Amino acid sequence: MAEDATSDRAGGGSSGGYVHEPTEFHEGDDEDDGRRTTRAYHPEVPQSEEFGASGWGLVAAIFLAFVVVPVAILLVPYSDPFLRSLGLTWRDAYLTLPLFPAMLLAALAVLVAVRD
């Protein structure tokens, strides 16, 4: 078995599998050869360093999703009079509270996708 592996590496085997040859690996291929097609690698495309309104919207949506809504869910059992004034039950509150940041994140994703 070990002899088969060594014969494959030496080129004498017929397995046809991949064998890593360090001598075939070219060093210095990190340079940009101009074949990349994404916008991020083209210097002629202006890149904005500003955070922008959509960035702050994302921060607000994440803050809402990870701080405000979990705290609100923890406070649902203590806010029964407020929920009843809105016409909601506990079950309704537990189902609708996570929907607010989800809808905000979805709307923000559509806005960014359409704008870019």
C-alpha positions in Angstrom: 0.0 0.0 0.0 2.8 2.4 0.9 4.6 1.5 -2.3 1.5 2.4 -4.3 1.5 5.9 -2.7 5.2 6.5 -3.4 4.9 5.3 -7.0 1.9 7.6 -7.6 4.0 10.5 -6.4 6.8 9.7 -8.6 4.5 9.6 -11.6 4.6 5.8 -12.0 1.1 5.2 -10.8 -2.1 5.1 -12.8 -4.6 6.2 -10.2 -5.1 9.6 -11.9 -5.7 11.3 -8.6 -4.3 14.7 -7.6 -0.8 14.8 -6.3 0.6 18.1 -4.9 3.8 19.1 -6.5 5.4 22.0 -4.6 7.8 22.7 -7.5 4.9 23.4 -9.8 3.5 26.0 -7.4 4.5 29.5 -8.6 5.5 32.0 -6.0 4.8 35.7 -6.6 1.4 35.2 -8.1 -0.1 37.7 -5.6 0.3 40.6 -8.1 -2.8 41.8 -9.9 -2.6 40.6 -13.5 -5.7 42.5 -14.7 -7.9 39.5 -15.1 -10.1 40.1 -12.1 -13.6 41.2 -12.9 -15.1 42.3 -9.6 -15.6 46.0 -8.9 -13.5 45.8 -5.7 -10.3 45.2 -7.7 -10.7 47.9 -10.3 -8.9 51.1 -9.4 -11.0 53.2 -11.9 -14.2 52.4 -9.9 -14.5 55.0 -7.2 -14.7 53.5 -3.7 -16.5 55.4 -1.0 -14.9 55.5 2.4 -18.0 56.9 4.0 -20.4 54.9 6.2 -23.4 56.4 4.6 -27.1 56.4 5.5 -27.6 52.7 4.6 -24.7 51.9 7.0 -26.3 53.7 9.8 -29.6 52.1 8.9 -28.0 48.7 9.2 -26.5 49.7 12.6 -30.0 50.8 13.8 -31.6 47.6 12.5 -29.0 45.4 14.2 -29.3 47.4 17.5 -33.1 47.0 17.3 -32.8 43.2 16.5 -30.2 42.4 19.2 -30.9 44.8 22.0 -34.3 46.5 21.9 -36.5 43.5 20.8 -34.9 41.0 23.3 -35.4 43.4 26.1 -39.0 44.0 25.0 -39.6 40.2 24.9 -38.2 39.9 28.4 -40.6 42.7 29.5 -43.7 41.2 27.8 -45.0 39.4 31.0 -44.8 42.6 33.0 -46.6 44.7 30.3 -50.0 43.0 30.2 -52.0 46.2 30.6 -50.1 47.9 27.7 -50.5 44.8 25.5 -54.3 44.7 26.2 -54.6 48.4 25.3 -53.1 47.5 21.9 -55.4 44.6 21.5 -52.6 42.0 21.7 -52.1 38.9 23.7 -48.8 37.5 24.9 -48.7 35.2 22.0 -49.2 38.0 19.6 -46.5 40.1 21.2 -44.0 37.2 21.1 -44.8 36.6 17.4 -44.8 40.2 16.2 -41.9 41.7 18.1 -39.2 39.8 16.1 -40.9 40.8 12.9 -40.0 44.5 13.2 -36.3 44.1 12.8 -36.8 41.4 10.2 -38.9 43.7 8.1 -36.4 46.6 8.6 -33.5 44.4 7.6 -35.3 43.1 4.5 -36.3 46.6 3.4 -32.7 47.8 3.9 -31.4 44.9 1.9 -33.8 45.7 -1.0 -32.9 49.4 -0.8 -29.1 48.6 -1.0 -29.6 46.1 -3.8 -31.6 48.4 -5.9 -29.4 51.4 -5.3 -26.1 49.6 -6.1 
